[in-house]
Amino acid sequence: MYDIEARLARIRGDATPRNHNARTIAALTSNPGCARRAVLDAAGVDKQRLAAHLGFPASPGQSQFAIGRGNAFEAQVKANGCAELLRLLREHLGLAIPEAFYDNLDEVAGNAGTEVRHARTRSLFARAAASGSDAGTLFDHPLLRLEVGGRGVYLEPDLIAFQLQGQFHVVEIKSFSVIDGQADGEKVAAAVVQSAVYVLALRNLLGELGIAPEAVADRVVLICPENFSNKPTAAQLDVRRQLTVLRRQLARLEAIGTLVASLPAELTFDLALDKRGMPRRPSGEVTGAVSLVEARYAPECLASCEMAFFCRDEAAGCTAALGRAVREDLGGVEHTSTVIRLARGQLGHDDAQAEAAEVLRRAARLRAECAAPHLIAQEAG
């Protein structure tokens, strides 16, 4: 029988595996046609270290200062029995309850194993959904599960609040500031997509328990520092559009077993780290291994994938490097050199390229007509 876990372990090598999270799933589903990212993420490869060894280091992501600030803000929001959090939930959700039961799912009786935590999460959510009391429940770091490319991955939201009036609400705690009612648009957009991942995972869990998906609200609660203080504020964000996109993109992801089975059996991205954590495997050898897995580069990858600079260099001279819109408009024309020759009428074309060739020649004529007056003026001057 084909052992997918053993195969992924060989691809990863001896390094400690990196787990999927809401950020990686959001990035993966933004480009579901990229087999390279799918394989790297499924195998738990450290893409940042891999890219650096290949000579294309990516930005290190969040600084230790930012991570520390985020952890401190989350701890503040949850301090004193989540008193500040409950105030915000009552204010923004109408959570009119005298008390709230609090369950910390970071571990279960000292056991931090994923299977144990997930089983406990299922049990507590089933109990809360069936509860007839007037109390609400706060689940701190519950462990959810979502199918990604045919494999189950575990996800850990900041918190999920249960409201007896009928719905669970995903609560996402972020450390970026809301100043005068406005926050960084890109950071908010990323938080919305990540929250949608949690909403979908929670709906799947409740579905397994026979509970309708409507039991999970499609509006999430985002909690951030207000202005230039650490005082938390909350806002509700609608994730319905992101949920629709997420479902569609997850459905498009090819099963990881099928992808891996198509790769050479000896393929590995192992860097052969020494005792100091330094790679010993020649970078050229690793480059050859990475190139065996097809990538689907687009300029948008630069904002979300550690391998983007390597893939961009690899895609140089290809229409894919100019963006998805250009690639789709020039379907069947892979290289920019071919594009230029077709536009100039210097190259014959087959039926598959006929439409693209006509569009290119028309664009070349329009460009020449627009540029002509400028060139005449330059010559006269």
N, C-alpha and C positions, 0 to 999 in steps of 0.2 A: 504493500500500500504506500502511496506517495505521502511522505511526511513533510508537510508544509513548514512546520515549526523548525524541524532540523535543517531544512533548506534555507530558511530565512536566517537561522543562526550561523550557517556557513557564510552567507552573503555578508552578514554583519562582522563576523570575526570574533576576536576575544574581547572586544570592548563591551562595556556595560550598555545594555539597550536603552534607547531613549523612548519613552512612552508617548503615545498619541495624546493630545489634549485638544481643547476646543479651538485653540489658535491653529494648530496643524491641520485639523479637519476643515476649518474654514478656508485655509489656504489651499488645501488639496482639492476641495470642491470648486474653488474658483477657476481651476484649470484641470478638469477631470480627465482630459486626454493625455496628460503627461505621465507616461509609464515610469519614467525615471524617479519622479517624486513619489509615486505610489509605492514602488519597490523599496526605496530608501526609507520611507516612513514606516512601512509595514515591518521592515527588518530592524527598525530602531537604530539606524545608523546616525551618528553624530554628523549632520550635514555641515555644520560650521567648521569642525576640525577637518573634515574631508576636503572642503573647498579650500581651506588654507593650505593644506598639503599639496593641492593641485596648482597652487600659485594664484588663486583667486579668492583671497580672504573676504568674508562678508563682515558687515558691521556686527558688533558683538551683541546686539539686542539691548535689552534693558541693562542699565548699569546696576552695580551692587547697591548704590545709593537709592536708585529708584525702587529696586526690589525691597530694600529695607524699609523705605517710606511706605510702600504699599502694605507690607506686613504689619507695620505699626498702626496704620490707619484702620486696617481690618480688625486688629485686636482692640482698638479703641471703640469701634462701632459695636463690637460684641461683648464689651466689658460689662461687669455688674449684672450678669444675667441677661444680657442684650437689652438693657434698659433704653439706651439711645435708639437702638434699632426698632424696638417695639413702639417708641414714640413716633418714629417716622412711618412705620407700617400703619399705625392707627390713623395718622394724619392723611396718608396718601391712599390707603386701601379701605378706610372705614373699619379697621379691625377692632371693633368694640368688644374687647374681651378683658375680664378682670385679671387673668393670668395666662401665661403661656408655658407649656411643657417644652423643655429644651433637651434635645438629643444630640450629643457630639459623636459623630461617626468616624472620627479620625482613626479610631481603633475600637475593637470589641473585646472587652475583658483582657486588654493587654495585647491582643492579636491584631496586627495591622495588615494582614494578608488580604489581597483583593477579593478573593472568593468569599471569605468570611464577612468582610465589610459589605459586599454587594448583597449577600443573603440577608444580613441584618437590615440593610436599607429596604429591601423588598418587604420584610416582615413589618417594619415600622410604618411604611406607607400604606400597607394593607390595613393595619390597625387604625391608622389615622383616618383613612377613607371611610371606614365602617363605624367610626366613633359617632355617638349621638350626644356627647357632652357639649357644654358651652365653652370649652377651652380650645385654644389653638395650639399648634405644635410648630416648633422651629427645628429644622434639621440642619445641623452644621456639618458641612463637607460630606454630604451623602455620596455614595459611589454608584453611578449610573453606568449603563452599558449601551453601546450603539454599534450596529453593523456597518463597517466601512470596508468596501471592496471584498465582501464575503467573510470578513473576520471581525470578531467582537473586540471592541476596545473599551477601556474603562475611562470614565469622565468624572471629574470632581468639581461641581459648582461650589461657589462660596457659601451659599445658603439657599434653602427653599422654605418658604413660610406657608403654612396651611391655614386657610380661612374656612371656617365651618359653613359659611354662606354658600359654599359650593365649589371652590377652586383652590388649587395649589398655585402659588406665585413664585417664580424664579427670582431670586434677589442676587444681583451682581454688584460686587463692591470694587470700585476702581479708585486709584489715588490721583488721577488727573483732576484739576480744579474746574469748578463751574464759577466763572467770574461774571458778575452782573447778569446772571441767568443764561450765559452762553458758555459752551465748552468747545474744545477743539473738534471740528467736524469729523476728521479722519479717525480720531480716537473713539468718538461716540459710535461711528459706523462700525468700527471693529468690535466694539463691545456689544452692539446689537446682533451682529452675526454670531459671535460666540455665545450669546444668550440664547439665540435661536437653536443652536446645537444642543444646549441643555434642555430646552423646552421639548425638542423632538425626542431626546433620549428619555426624558421623564414620561412623555406620552406613550412611548414604546413599553416602558416598564409597567405603567398602569394598565396598558392594553393587555399585557400578559396576565394581569390580575383580574381581567374582565371589567375594567373600569373605562368608561368612555373618554376619548381624548379631550373632550370639552372640559374635563375636570382640571385641566392645566390651562391657566390663562394665557392668551396670546399677547398679553401686555406684561413686560417684565419690569421690575423695579431696579433702577440704577442708582446707586448711592456713591456720592463723590464728596470731596471737601468743597466747602463753599467759600468763594472769594479767596483771600490770602490767609485763611485760618484753617484749622483742622476740624472745624465744626461741620458735621455731615449734613448734606441735603439730599433729597430724593426726587426722582422724576420717573414717570411711567413711560415706557417706550413700546410702540407697536411693532411686533416682529412677524406679522402675518406674511408680508412679502418675502422676507428672508427665509421663512419656513418653506414657502413654495419653491423658491430657488434651491434651497438646500436639499429638499426631497428629490427634485429633478436631477441635481448634480450627483447625489449619492447613487441614484439609480443608474447613472451613466458610467460609474466607475466599474471597470472590468474587475472580475474576481481576481484577487491577488494570486490564488493558486494557478490560474490559467496563465497569468503574466509570468510568474516564476518558472513554470514548466516550459515556457518557450525560450528560456535563457540557457546558456551553456552550463552544464552541471558543475564545472569547476569554478564558476564565477564567484569572486569574493572581493569585497571592498576593505578587507582587513588591512590596517596600516602597520601591523606588526610592531606595536609600541614596546619600547624598552622600559626598564625599571623607572626611568625618569619621566615616562609618558611621552617620549619623543618617537615619531614614526621612523621605522627602519626600512620600510618597503619603498623602492624607488618610485618617485612621483610619476614618471613616464609609464610605468607598469600599471599604476592605479588609474591613470588617465585612460589607458586602453581598456581597462575593465569597465569604467564608468561609461565610456562611449558605446559599449555593447548594448546599453539600455536606452531606448529611444526617448528623447526629450521632446517637449512641445513648448518651446520658449516663446514668451510674449513679453513686451516691455513691462507689463503689470507685475511680472514675477519679481522684479527688482524690489518691490515693496514687501514681499511676503516669503521669499525663498532664499535660503543661504547659498544655494547652488546657482543663483541667477547670473552672476558675473561669468562663471565658467560656461554656462549654457549660452549666454549672449555671445561670447567669443567664438564658441563652436558654431553658432548660427550666423556668423558674419557672412554676408554675401547671399543670404537666403531671404526670401520675402517674409518669412515668419518673424524675422527680427524687426520688421517695420510695424508689427501689431496685427491683432486678429482681423481688424476691418480690411487691411490691405491684403492679408493672406486669403481672406474669403473672396474679396473682389477679384483676385488674380488666381482663383482656383485652378490648379493644374500647372501653374508656372512656379517652379520652386526657387529659381535663382534670380537675383536682381540683374545679373548680366544678360540673362535671357529676356528679361523685361525690357531693358534698354534697346536690345537689338530688335525686338518685336515692335517697339514704339517707333523705331526709325525705319521699319520696313526692310531690315537687313537680314531677316531670318524667316524662312518658310515655317508654317505651323500646321499641326494636325487638327482634326475636328475638335478635340478636347480644348484646344487653345484658341479656337477661332473667335469666340466671344471676347475673351480677354485681350486678344490682339487688336480687335476693332476698337475696344475701349481705350487701349493704350495709344493707338494711332490718333484717335480723336483728341485725347488729352495732350498729345505732343503738338498737334496743330494749334490747339487753343493756347498752349503755352507760347508757341512761337509767335502767334498773333499778338498776344499780350506783351511780349518782350520786344517786338519790333519797334514800336514808337520810342521806347527807352533807348534802344541801341542807336536809332537814327539821331536822337537828341545828343547822345554822347559823342557821335562822330562829328556833328555840327559844332559842338562846343570845342 
